[in-house]
Amino acid sequence: MICGVIKRKKKTGSHPVYLNVYDITPMNGYAYWFGLGIYHSGVQVHGVEYAFGAHEYTTTGIFEVEPKRCPGFMFRKSILIGRTDLGPREVRTFMEKLSEEYAGNTYNLITKNCNHFCNDACLGLAGKSIPHWVNRLARLALLCSCVLPVDLDAVKVRPQRAEKGAQRAEKGVKKVRSNPNRSDPATTSD
C-alpha cells in the first residue's frame, strides 16, 4: 500500500451563501416528501436576502428582505450552497448587474421565476447550483408545456408589497422591508 499525502479540498470563500426556501402553498407539506412542491426562494449573503418577484414594470424584479422573512410566503428551510469572497458592496454590485436580466415584467412561472434567479445568483456567488427539487415543478411544466393553458404565462407569483415604489426606480435592486412600521424612502408614498 502506498502512503501519500491526502490533499484536503480547500474551502473557498469566507462568507456563506444560503438558499432560503419558502412554501407557496400548504400542500407542499405533503408534496415535499414526494420530491415535488411549489417553492419561492431567496439567496442570503451578508445578512441580506435577495429574491426575484413579478410586477408589471420594466424595472428590476430583484428585491431585498430580511433573511427567512419574505412576506407572503411560509419559510421552509435554509440550505448552505457554498461560500464567496465577495464583500457586501461587491455582492450588491453583482446583484445590480444581475438585475439587468431580471426585470419584474419578465417573470414567468415556468421559464424565469425566483428559483431561476437564485440559481444564477448562487452560480455567480458560490459556483454551485441550487438543489434540483426546488425548481422541479417548473422543469416538469416546461416538458409538458404543449398541454398547459396559454394563459399560464400570465400567472405571477409575488410577495406582498414587493412592487411598492417600482414606478420610481429606474434600475438596481429594490429595498423591501418586511416590517411595515419601518420607513424607507423607496417604499413610502409622497
Residue pairs with C-beta under 8 A, 6 or more apart in sequence:
11 83
12 82
12 83
12 85
12 127
13 82
13 83
13 84
13 85
13 126
14 83
14 84
14 85
15 45
15 46
15 83
15 84
15 85
15 86
15 87
16 45
16 80
16 82
16 83
17 43
17 44
17 45
17 80
17 81
17 82
17 83
17 84
17 122
17 125
17 126
18 43
18 44
18 45
18 67
18 78
18 79
18 80
18 81
19 41
19 42
19 43
19 44
19 78
19 79
19 81
19 118
19 122
19 130
19 131
19 134
20 41
20 42
20 43
20 44
20 49
20 67
20 68
20 70
20 75
20 77
20 78
20 79
21 39
21 40
21 41
21 75
21 76
21 77
21 78
21 79
21 134
22 39
22 40
22 41
22 42
22 70
22 73
22 74
22 75
22 76
23 29
23 37
23 38
23 39
23 40
23 73
23 74
23 75
23 76
24 38
24 39
24 40
24 73
24 157
25 37
25 38
26 74
27 37
27 38
28 37
28 38
28 39
28 76
31 37
31 38
32 76
35 133
35 136
36 133
36 136
36 137
37 133
37 136
37 137
38 137
39 76
39 115
39 134
39 135
40 51
40 70
40 73
40 114
40 115
40 157
40 159
41 51
41 114
41 115
41 118
41 130
41 134
42 49
42 50
42 51
42 65
42 67
42 70
42 114
42 118
43 49
43 50
43 51
43 81
43 118
43 121
43 122
43 125
44 50
44 67
44 68
44 78
45 84
45 86
45 91
45 125
46 87
46 88
46 91
47 67
48 64
48 67
48 88
48 91
49 64
49 65
49 66
49 67
49 68
49 69
49 70
50 62
50 63
50 64
50 95
50 121
50 173
51 62
51 63
51 65
51 70
51 114
51 117
51 118
51 159
52 61
52 62
52 63
52 102
52 107
52 113
52 114
52 116
52 117
52 118
53 61
53 63
53 104
53 107
53 114
53 157
53 158
53 159
53 162
53 163
54 61
54 104
54 105
54 107
54 156
54 157
54 158
55 61
55 104
55 105
55 107
55 156
55 158
55 162
55 163
55 166
56 104
56 105
56 163
57 103
57 104
57 105
57 163
57 166
57 167
58 103
58 104
58 105
59 103
59 104
59 166
59 167
59 169
59 170
59 171
59 174
60 99
60 100
60 102
60 103
60 104
60 169
60 171
60 172
60 173
60 174
61 99
61 102
61 103
61 104
61 105
61 106
61 107
61 117
61 162
61 174
62 95
62 98
62 99
62 102
62 117
62 173
62 174
63 159
63 162
63 173
63 174
63 175
63 176
64 173
64 174
64 175
64 176
65 71
65 159
65 176
65 177
65 178
66 177
66 178
66 179
68 75
68 78
69 75
69 178
70 159
70 178
71 159
71 160
71 161
71 162
71 176
71 178
72 158
72 159
72 160
73 159
79 130
79 131
81 122
81 125
81 126
81 128
81 130
82 122
82 125
82 126
82 127
82 128
83 126
84 91
84 125
84 126
86 94
86 125
91 125
92 173
94 121
94 124
94 125
95 121
95 173
96 171
96 172
96 173
98 117
98 120
98 121
98 124
99 171
99 172
99 173
100 171
101 120
102 112
102 117
104 163
104 166
106 112
107 113
107 156
107 157
107 158
108 153
109 138
109 141
109 152
109 153
109 155
109 156
109 157
110 138
110 141
110 142
110 145
110 148
110 152
110 153
111 138
111 142
113 135
113 138
113 157
114 157
115 130
115 134
115 135
115 138
116 135
116 138
118 130
118 134
119 129
119 130
119 135
122 128
122 129
122 130
123 129
132 139
141 148
141 152
159 176
161 176
161 180
161 187
162 174
162 176
164 176
164 187
165 174
165 186
165 187
165 188
166 174
168 186
169 186
174 186
175 184
175 186
175 187
176 187
177 184
177 187
